[in-house]
Amino acid sequence: MARAPAPALPPPPAASGLAWLRRRLFATWFDAIVTVLAGAALVWLLAALIDWAFLDAVWSAEMRERCRETAGACWAVIEARGRLILFGLYPHEAHWRSTLACLIVVATMVLSCLPAFWGMARLAGLWLAGFGGFVLMMHGGLFGLPVVTTEQWGGLSLTVFIFAAVVVLGMPMAVVLALARRARLPVVAGLAALIIDTVRGLPLLTILFAAAVVAPLALPDWAQGDKLGRVIVAFAVFYAAYQAEIIRAGLQSIPPGQEEAALALGMPWRSVVFDILLPQAFRNTLPATINQVVITFKETSIVTVIGFFEVTASASAAIGRGEWGYLLRRGVCLRRADLFRLRLRPVALWRLAGKAHEADPWLSRRSACAVWSSASAASPHWTASIWTWPGAKGSCCAVPRDRASRR
């Protein structure tokens, strides 16, 4: 007995905006109360943010005295000291090169989000080209650009350079470590596991300090290289150890039948890995990878401890000037909590003091204060005493004991 086909059902009606809000935010009385309270908190926070950032803010450096009285943001310091924050100790006449270099990295990141560059070869070529353009603009030496050594790099451009270099060097190392840890040879897998677990078990500050200070003592002169280069390589190894575990988790999430089918079809191992396994692994671990990249960008501020003048150090130095010192308790003059980090680096602090004086003579007094603070923590012949200026309570500078007694 033949049966007539059932008539096609009409498509479900599209839910209106009010229906969606009722279903998502006001389904029960508890949901309604939470929604109202959260909305009221967001409105209050948004109003407070607008007042602080716009309505009560001070925008002009000529009105900097109002920063003492107002509760809003003091954007005047950006107008007055923005170049020091963005470029650090980079030569003033070459600031356009630093700006263009940072724009190259930003353009590389934007192009990486386009589907046209999502192939392994195209993405790698894009980042290598962008990183090479950044180094060319910052260092110079070609096309008539004067050479600027890495010792003069600073501010936002140095932060961007360290971040880009760590990602460019660390991602291939992470792929190699992840594949090595899944190798069938026990020696290769065990060695990769030892490297990953050892690096992950050490603090990043310890690794960077060893690369900057200890490595020159153990390596011959021809193998020491630049201090910034050693720090970047050590940072990249640290990043690769964490990213390798993320990639390995993505590889393990792929059904083993895909790899077996590809090998049964006679595909070479290289095509299996780079055309089938790795694209799916990166797609499955994209949130974790982005999280690790963001963490890496934030951890670039640690290089301040080993003597690099990146963006956070530049910002501290910019606010350390006399008329802006009251905005922050620490400019270049350090608080007592910072002495432990820098107590072993008085020589580096003397260099920082000289560079800061070249960039702005107003910073020389604060730089000397930082050196005094480090010396007081390292030597019993120095003593710490409180030196305050308007609004700079808690800043710590050190003077010799005889000077302290005369005060």
C-alpha positions as CSV (number, residue, x, y, z in Angstrom):
1,M,0.0,0.0,0.0
2,A,1.6,3.2,-1.2
3,R,1.7,6.2,1.2
4,A,1.7,9.8,0.2
5,P,4.7,11.8,1.3
6,A,4.1,14.0,4.3
7,P,3.8,17.7,3.5
8,A,6.8,19.8,4.2
9,L,6.6,21.8,7.4
10,P,7.0,25.6,7.2
11,P,10.2,27.1,8.6
12,P,10.0,28.1,12.3
13,P,9.2,31.8,12.8
14,A,12.1,34.0,13.5
15,A,12.2,35.1,17.1
16,S,11.9,38.9,17.6
17,G,14.3,40.9,19.7
18,L,11.9,41.1,22.7
19,A,11.3,37.3,22.5
20,W,15.0,36.7,22.6
21,L,15.5,39.0,25.6
22,R,12.6,37.4,27.4
23,R,13.9,33.9,26.8
24,R,17.6,34.7,27.6
25,L,17.5,37.3,30.3
26,F,14.0,37.2,31.9
27,A,13.0,33.6,31.8
28,T,12.5,33.4,35.6
29,W,12.2,35.9,38.4
30,F,15.7,35.1,39.5
31,D,17.1,35.8,36.0
32,A,15.1,39.1,35.9
33,I,16.6,40.2,39.3
34,V,20.2,39.4,38.2
35,T,19.7,41.1,34.8
36,V,18.4,44.3,36.4
37,L,21.2,44.4,39.0
38,A,23.9,43.7,36.4
39,G,22.4,46.3,34.1
40,A,22.4,48.9,36.9
41,A,26.0,48.1,37.8
42,L,27.1,48.4,34.2
43,V,25.3,51.8,33.8
44,W,27.0,53.1,37.0
45,L,30.4,51.9,35.9
46,L,29.9,53.4,32.4
47,A,28.9,56.7,33.9
48,A,31.9,56.7,36.2
49,L,34.2,55.8,33.4
50,I,32.9,58.7,31.2
51,D,33.3,61.1,34.1
52,W,36.9,60.0,34.7
53,A,38.0,59.7,31.1
54,F,36.3,62.7,29.5
55,L,34.3,65.0,31.7
56,D,36.7,65.5,34.6
57,A,39.9,64.8,32.6
58,V,42.7,67.3,32.1
59,W,43.7,67.4,28.4
60,S,46.3,70.2,28.1
61,A,49.8,70.2,29.5
62,E,49.3,74.0,30.2
63,M,46.6,73.0,32.8
64,R,48.7,70.3,34.5
65,E,48.2,71.9,37.9
66,R,44.6,70.9,37.7
67,C,45.7,67.3,37.9
68,R,46.3,67.8,41.6
69,E,42.8,68.8,42.2
70,T,40.6,66.8,39.8
71,A,39.7,63.2,40.2
72,G,39.7,62.6,36.5
73,A,42.3,61.3,34.1
74,C,45.4,63.4,33.5
75,W,45.8,63.1,29.8
76,A,48.1,66.1,29.8
77,V,51.0,63.9,30.7
78,I,50.5,62.0,27.4
79,E,50.7,65.3,25.5
80,A,53.8,66.4,27.3
81,R,55.7,63.1,27.7
82,G,54.1,61.0,25.0
83,R,57.3,60.7,22.9
84,L,59.3,59.3,25.9
85,I,56.6,56.7,26.6
86,L,56.3,55.6,23.0
87,F,59.9,55.7,21.8
88,G,62.0,55.6,25.0
89,L,65.7,56.4,24.2
90,Y,65.3,56.0,20.4
91,P,66.8,59.0,18.6
92,H,64.3,61.9,18.3
93,E,65.0,62.5,14.6
94,A,64.2,58.8,13.8
95,H,60.9,58.5,15.6
96,W,59.1,58.1,12.3
97,R,61.0,54.9,11.8
98,S,59.9,53.5,15.1
99,T,56.3,54.5,14.3
100,L,56.4,52.9,10.9
101,A,57.9,49.7,12.3
102,C,55.1,49.4,14.8
103,L,52.5,49.9,12.1
104,I,54.1,47.1,10.1
105,V,53.6,44.7,12.9
106,V,50.0,45.9,13.4
107,A,49.4,45.4,9.6
108,T,50.9,41.9,9.8
109,M,48.5,41.0,12.6
110,V,45.5,42.3,10.7
111,L,46.4,40.5,7.6
112,S,46.9,37.3,9.6
113,C,43.1,37.4,10.4
114,L,42.2,37.3,6.7
115,P,41.3,33.9,5.2
116,A,43.6,34.5,2.2
117,F,46.6,34.1,4.5
118,W,45.5,31.1,6.5
119,G,47.8,28.7,4.7
120,M,50.9,27.5,6.6
121,A,53.3,28.7,4.0
122,R,51.5,32.0,3.4
123,L,51.1,32.8,7.1
124,A,54.8,32.0,7.8
125,G,55.9,34.1,4.9
126,L,53.7,37.0,6.0
127,W,55.1,37.0,9.5
128,L,58.7,36.7,8.3
129,A,58.2,39.6,5.9
130,G,56.6,41.7,8.6
131,F,59.2,40.9,11.2
132,G,62.0,41.6,8.6
133,G,60.4,45.0,7.8
134,F,60.2,45.9,11.5
135,V,63.9,45.1,12.1
136,L,64.9,47.0,8.9
137,M,63.1,50.1,10.1
138,M,64.3,49.9,13.6
139,H,68.0,49.0,13.0
140,G,68.6,50.6,9.7
141,G,71.8,50.1,7.8
142,L,70.1,49.7,4.4
143,F,68.5,52.1,1.9
144,G,70.4,55.0,3.5
145,L,68.9,54.5,7.0
146,P,71.4,55.3,9.8
147,V,72.1,52.4,12.1
148,V,70.4,52.5,15.5
149,T,71.8,49.9,17.9
150,T,69.5,47.8,20.1
151,E,70.8,49.7,23.2
152,Q,68.9,52.8,22.0
153,W,65.7,50.9,21.4
154,G,63.0,51.6,23.9
155,G,59.4,52.4,24.6
156,L,56.5,50.8,22.8
157,S,58.6,49.8,19.8
158,L,60.9,47.7,22.0
159,T,57.9,46.0,23.6
160,V,56.4,45.2,20.1
161,F,59.8,43.9,18.9
162,I,60.2,41.5,21.8
163,F,56.7,40.3,21.4
164,A,56.9,39.7,17.7
165,A,60.3,38.1,17.9
166,V,59.2,35.7,20.6
167,V,56.1,34.6,18.7
168,V,58.0,34.3,15.4
169,L,60.8,32.2,16.9
170,G,58.7,30.4,19.5
171,M,55.9,29.1,17.4
172,P,58.1,26.9,15.1
173,M,59.9,25.6,18.2
174,A,56.6,24.8,19.8
175,V,55.5,22.8,16.7
176,V,58.8,20.8,16.7
177,L,58.5,20.1,20.5
178,A,54.9,19.0,20.2
179,L,55.6,16.6,17.3
180,A,58.8,15.3,19.0
181,R,56.8,14.5,22.2
182,R,54.4,12.4,20.2
183,A,57.2,10.6,18.4
184,R,57.3,6.8,18.4
185,L,61.0,6.8,19.4
186,P,61.2,6.8,23.2
187,V,64.4,8.7,23.2
188,V,63.0,11.6,21.1
189,A,59.8,11.7,23.1
190,G,61.6,11.6,26.4
191,L,64.0,14.3,25.5
192,A,61.2,16.6,24.3
193,A,59.3,15.9,27.5
194,L,62.4,16.7,29.6
195,I,62.9,20.0,27.8
196,I,59.3,21.1,28.1
197,D,58.8,20.1,31.7
198,T,62.1,21.7,32.8
199,V,61.4,25.0,31.1
200,R,57.8,25.1,32.4
201,G,59.1,24.4,35.9
202,L,61.3,27.5,35.9
203,P,60.1,31.1,36.5
204,L,60.4,33.3,33.4
205,L,62.5,35.9,35.4
206,T,65.0,33.2,36.2
207,I,65.4,32.2,32.6
208,L,65.7,35.8,31.3
209,F,68.2,36.7,34.1
210,A,70.3,33.6,33.2
211,A,70.3,34.6,29.5
212,A,71.3,38.2,30.2
213,V,73.8,37.7,33.0
214,V,74.9,34.1,33.4
215,A,75.2,33.1,29.7
216,P,78.0,35.5,28.9
217,L,80.1,34.0,31.7
218,A,79.7,30.5,30.3
219,L,79.9,31.1,26.6
220,P,82.9,32.2,24.5
221,D,83.0,35.7,23.1
222,W,82.0,34.7,19.6
223,A,78.9,32.9,20.8
224,Q,77.6,35.5,23.3
225,G,75.8,37.7,20.8
226,D,73.7,40.7,21.7
227,K,72.1,40.9,25.1
228,L,68.7,41.6,23.6
229,G,69.1,38.6,21.3
230,R,69.9,36.3,24.1
231,V,66.9,37.5,26.1
232,I,64.6,37.0,23.1
233,V,65.9,33.5,22.4
234,A,65.4,32.5,26.1
235,F,61.9,34.1,26.1
236,A,61.1,32.2,22.9
237,V,62.1,28.9,24.5
238,F,59.9,29.7,27.4
239,Y,56.9,30.5,25.1
240,A,57.6,27.4,23.0
241,A,57.4,25.1,26.0
242,Y,53.9,26.3,26.9
243,Q,52.7,26.5,23.4
244,A,54.0,23.0,22.6
245,E,51.6,21.5,25.2
246,I,48.7,23.4,23.7
247,I,49.5,22.1,20.2
248,R,50.0,18.6,21.5
249,A,46.5,18.8,23.1
250,G,45.1,19.9,19.7
251,L,46.9,16.9,18.0
252,Q,45.5,14.5,20.5
253,S,41.9,15.8,20.0
254,I,42.0,14.7,16.3
255,P,40.6,11.2,15.7
256,P,43.4,8.8,15.0
257,G,41.5,7.4,12.0
258,Q,42.3,10.5,10.0
259,E,46.0,10.0,10.2
260,E,45.7,6.3,9.6
261,A,43.5,6.9,6.5
262,A,46.0,9.5,5.1
263,L,48.9,7.1,5.6
264,A,46.9,4.3,4.0
265,L,46.4,6.4,0.9
266,G,50.1,6.8,0.6
267,M,50.4,10.4,1.6
268,P,53.9,11.5,2.7
269,W,54.4,12.2,6.4
270,R,55.0,15.9,5.7
271,S,51.6,16.3,4.0
272,V,49.9,14.4,6.7
273,V,51.3,16.7,9.4
274,F,51.1,20.1,7.7
275,D,48.0,19.5,5.6
276,I,45.8,17.4,7.9
277,L,46.9,17.4,11.5
278,L,48.4,20.8,12.3
279,P,45.5,22.9,10.7
280,Q,43.0,21.0,12.8
281,A,45.1,21.2,15.9
282,F,45.5,25.0,15.6
283,R,41.8,25.4,14.9
284,N,40.9,23.3,18.0
285,T,43.3,25.1,20.2
286,L,42.7,28.7,18.9
287,P,41.3,30.1,22.2
288,A,44.2,28.6,24.2
289,T,46.7,29.9,21.6
290,I,45.3,33.4,21.7
291,N,45.4,33.3,25.5
292,Q,49.1,32.3,25.5
293,V,49.9,35.1,23.0
294,V,48.2,37.7,25.2
295,I,50.1,36.4,28.2
296,T,53.3,36.6,26.3
297,F,52.6,40.3,25.4
298,K,52.0,41.1,29.0
299,E,55.1,39.3,30.2
300,T,57.3,41.5,28.0
301,S,57.3,44.0,30.9
302,I,59.5,41.7,32.9
303,V,62.5,42.7,30.7
304,T,62.6,46.0,32.7
305,V,64.2,44.1,35.6
306,I,67.2,43.2,33.5
307,G,67.9,46.7,32.2
308,F,65.7,47.2,29.1
309,F,63.8,50.5,28.7
310,E,60.5,49.1,27.4
311,V,57.1,50.8,27.5
312,T,56.4,50.4,31.2
313,A,59.8,51.7,32.2
314,S,59.4,54.6,29.7
315,A,56.0,55.4,31.3
316,S,57.6,55.4,34.8
317,A,60.4,57.6,33.6
318,A,58.0,60.0,32.0
319,I,55.9,60.5,35.1
320,G,59.1,60.8,37.2
321,R,59.7,64.3,36.0
322,G,59.4,67.1,38.6
323,E,56.0,68.5,37.6
324,W,54.5,65.1,37.0
325,G,56.0,63.3,40.0
326,Y,52.9,63.7,42.1
327,L,50.9,61.5,39.7
328,L,52.6,58.3,40.7
329,R,54.6,57.3,43.7
330,R,57.3,55.9,41.4
331,G,58.8,57.4,38.4
332,V,62.5,56.5,37.9
333,C,62.8,57.0,41.6
334,L,62.0,53.5,43.0
335,R,60.0,52.4,45.9
336,R,61.4,50.1,48.6
337,A,59.6,47.2,47.1
338,D,61.7,47.5,43.9
339,L,65.0,47.4,45.6
340,F,65.1,43.6,45.8
341,R,64.6,43.3,42.0
342,L,67.4,45.7,41.1
343,R,69.8,45.4,44.0
344,L,72.2,43.2,41.9
345,R,72.2,45.6,38.9
346,P,73.9,48.9,40.0
347,V,76.0,49.1,36.8
348,A,72.9,48.7,34.6
349,L,71.2,51.4,36.6
350,W,74.1,53.8,36.1
351,R,73.8,53.2,32.3
352,L,70.0,53.8,32.6
353,A,70.7,57.0,34.4
354,G,73.1,58.2,31.6
355,K,70.6,57.3,28.9
356,A,67.8,59.0,30.7
357,H,69.9,62.1,31.1
358,E,70.6,62.1,27.4
359,A,66.9,61.8,26.6
360,D,65.9,64.5,29.1
361,P,68.1,66.3,31.7
362,W,65.2,66.5,34.1
363,L,65.4,62.7,34.5
364,S,69.0,62.7,35.7
365,R,68.1,63.4,39.3
366,R,65.5,60.6,39.4
367,S,67.9,58.2,37.7
368,A,70.6,58.9,40.3
369,C,67.9,58.2,42.9
370,A,67.3,54.8,41.4
371,V,71.1,54.0,41.5
372,W,71.3,55.2,45.1
373,S,68.3,52.9,46.0
374,S,70.0,49.9,44.4
375,A,73.3,50.6,46.2
376,S,71.6,51.0,49.5
377,A,70.1,47.5,49.2
378,A,73.5,46.0,48.2
379,S,76.0,47.8,50.4
380,P,76.0,48.4,54.2
381,H,77.8,51.7,53.5
382,W,74.6,53.2,52.2
383,T,71.4,53.8,54.0
384,A,67.9,54.5,52.6
385,S,66.1,57.7,53.5
386,I,62.7,59.0,52.4
387,W,62.9,61.8,49.9
388,T,59.5,63.3,49.1
389,W,58.2,66.0,46.8
390,P,54.6,67.1,46.6
391,G,52.4,64.0,46.3
392,A,55.3,61.5,46.1
393,K,54.9,59.8,49.4
394,G,56.6,56.6,50.0
395,S,59.4,57.1,47.3
396,C,62.7,55.8,48.5
397,C,66.1,57.2,47.7
398,A,69.4,56.4,49.3
399,V,72.1,58.7,50.4
400,P,75.5,58.0,52.1
401,R,75.2,57.7,55.9
402,D,77.1,61.0,56.5
403,R,74.6,62.9,54.3
404,A,71.7,61.2,56.1
405,S,73.1,62.2,59.5
406,R,73.4,65.8,58.3
407,R,69.8,65.8,57.3
